[in-house]
Amino acid sequence: MSRAREALVVNGLRILIIAVLVALWEYSADRYISSLIIGKPSLIAVKLYEYILSDLFREDLIFTMQSTILGLFLGIFGGVAFGIIFSHFRLFAKSVEPIILAINALPRPAIAPILVIWFGFGLLSKVMVAFSIVFFIAFFNTLNGIRSINPELLKIARVMGASRVQIMRYIVIPSILSWVFAAFKASTSFALIGAVIGEFVGSTRGLGYRMLILSGYFDTSGVFAILILLMILGYSLIKISERVENIILKWRPPATTSLF
């Protein structure tokens, strides 16, 4: 089967599955389970349409996107930089690693309130919650990437007179790029989660804040409308990160998607 035909079949199956699930959902609402509990696709579509046309939508979307993107890039940059520095100082690394593991073990919803106290109800506290998640993903991926480098390759480079800068440029950075982009792709959705958690804890705008307000009014369809927006936003960020990864790492062989 050609790639074009395969893509057509896959997209058709996706649309069919979604259509069947939505139809079953619409049929079941108020017949078997109250729409106050599970919502109703037709009502969710109306809520979504009204919200998108309102002035609140643009303000909430921009606020959540700013928190997500800033937290994502600051976390990736900080995690990669600290991972590289961490790997160069063995005694320091051994001393600090248990502390880093302990901090990473803290549930992010548990530290979000203290971040709101420290940084206020504005954008910065949401950025810091997203940063606190992304940083550790990038840090540990970078560290694992560096530790996976063949020691013999480093010894050969030193014997040939390569400087630390040259080793970093020609061996370390190319070796960890795949690990860094794996962290980047995984972190896009986690950055969005962090931003929404921050909005839950304390905010005056944002998609997470709007969803919290709607849940207080028991507006199930409104909550589902925001969830759909968050799902679309998260999926879009993941696909963008995949596109960037494929452009920068185009020298890699294509990944195997099936065992058969």
N, C-alpha and C positions, 0 to 999 in steps of 0.2 A: 504494500500500500504506500502510495506517495505521501510525502509530508503534508502537502496541501489538503489531500483527501482525509488524512488522519486528523489534521487540525479541525477540519469541517465536522467530522464525526464526533470528535471529543467535545467541541463547542455545542453541537446539537444535543448530545447527552447531558451536558451541564444544564442547558436551558430546560430540557425535559424534566430532569430531576428537581430543579428549583420550582418549575411550574406545578409539578405534582405535589410537592411539599406545601406550597402556598395554597393550592386548592384544598388539600386535606385540612390545613389549618383554618381556612375560611369556613369550610363546611362544619368543622368540629366546634368552632366558637359559638357559644350560646345554645348549641344543641346538646353537647355532652359536657362541656366545661365553660364556665362563665367567661365572657370576654374581659371582665374585670381582672381576671387572673392571667389569662394567656394572650389578651389583646385580640385584635382582628385585623387581618391584612388590609381590608378596605378602609378601616378607620385609621390604621397606621399610615397608609398612603395619604389620606387627607391631612393628618397631623404633620406629616413630613413636608407636604406641599405648602401648608400654611406657614410652617416654621422657616422654610427656605425663603419664602417671599417676605418674611418679616425683617425688620432692622436688626433684631437680636442675633439672627443667624450669622451674619457677616462678623459681628463683634465677637461672638463666641468662638467661631471657627478660627479667626485670626489669633485670638488669645491662646487657644489650645495648640494651634500649629506652631506659634512662637515658642511656647514652653517645650513642645516635643522636639523641634529642630535644634534649638539651642542646647537643650539637655543632651540630645543625641551627639552632636558634634563636639561639645565640650567633654562629654564622657568618653568618646572614642579617642580624642586627642590626648586627654589626661591619662586614660588607661594605657594606651600604647606607649606614651612617653615614660610613664612610671614603670611599666613592665620592662622596658629597655634598660632604664637606669637601675632597676631592682636586680636585673640579671648580672650586672657588672660588679656588684659588691656582695660577695658571698656571705661574709660574716653579718653584714647589715641585713641581708635577705633572711638568713636563718633566725635572726633576732626578731624581725618585724612580722614574718609570715604568720605566726599564730594570732597576732593582733589583727592582721588583715582578714584572716579567716573568721575570726570572732565577729568583726564588724560586718562582714558580708553575710553572716548567719542571721543578722537582725532582720525581721520582716519589715519591708518598706512601709506598709501601712502603720507600723508601730513607730517609725522614726519621722513620719510625715508631720505629726503634730508639733514636734520640737523644731522642725525646720520652718514651719509656719510661724512659730513663736520667734525664732531667730530672724527670719527674713521677711516677715509680714504677709499680708493677704494678697500682695501683688504678684507680678510675673516671676520674680526671683525665687520665691519659695517653690513654685512648681518646677522651675528649671532645675533646682537643686534636688528635688525628689527624683526627677528623670535622670539627672546626672548620677545620683547615688546608685541607680540600677545599672546604667550603661557602663559606668567606670569599671566596675568589677568584672563585667563580661569581657570588656576589651583588655583589661589587665591580665586576667587569667589566660585568655586566648593568646595574647602576645607572649606571655611567659612560657606557655606550652609550645608555642612555635619556636622560640629560641632554644628551649631544651631539646627539641626534636632535631636540631641541626647536628649533623655528624661531626663529632669532635676531631676526627682525623682530617676533615676538610679544613677546620680552623688551624690545626697544627701545620698542615701543608702551606697554608696562606702565610703563617708566621715565619716558617722556614724560608719562604720565598721573599721575605722582607716586607710583607704588606703591613701598612700602618693600621691603627685602630679605625681610623676614618674609612680606609679602603675596605677593611673587613666588614664594617657596618654597611657600606654602600653596595658592595658586590656580593656579599654572602648573607648577612643577617636580614637586611630589608627584603631582598627577593624571597628569602626563605619564609618570612613571617607574613607576607602579603596575603596568602590564602587564608591564614588564620585570622588576620585582621578583618578581611572582608566577610568571613564567616561570622565574626563578632558584630560587624556592621549590620549585616542582614538580620541577625537575630535581635539586635538591639533596637531596630526601628519600631517594632511592635511594643517592646518593653519600655521604650522612651515614652510612647503614647500612654501606656499603662501608668507610668510614673506621673505624667502630667495630669491624668484624670484623677489619680489618687490624691494628688495635691489639691485639686479643685474640690474633691469631696470633703477634705479636711477643713479647708478655709479659703474661700474665694468669693468674688462678686460677679464673676463672668466665666465663660468657658463652657464647652459641651458637657463636661462632667458636672459642673455646677448646675447647668440647666436640667440635666437628668435628675439630679438630687432634688431640685425644686418640684419637678413633675411627680416624682415618687412620693413626695410629701402630700400631694393632692390626690394620690392614688390614681394618677393618669397613666394607666398601663400602656395604652396605645402611644402616648407621647414618649414614654420611656423607651419603648421599642423603636420609635422613630429615631431617637438619639443613638441607640445601640446600632442601628443600621448605618447611620452616618459614621460612627466610630469604626465600624467594620470596614466600610468602604475606604475610609481614610487610612486605616492600618494596612489594608491590602495594597492600596496604591503606593504607600511608602515602601513596602516590601518589594513590589515589582520595580520601583525606581532603583532601589538598592541593587537588585539583581541585574538591571540594565547597566548600571555604573560598573558593577563587578565584571560583567562580561566584556565591557569595553576596555577596562584597564588590564584585565587578566585574559586577554584574547589568545595568548600563547598557550593556554592550557588546553589539553584534549577535552572534548565534550564529555560530560558526566553520563554514566550509564544509568538510565531510568528504569530499566527492567532487567530481571535476572534471566529472562527467557527470550 
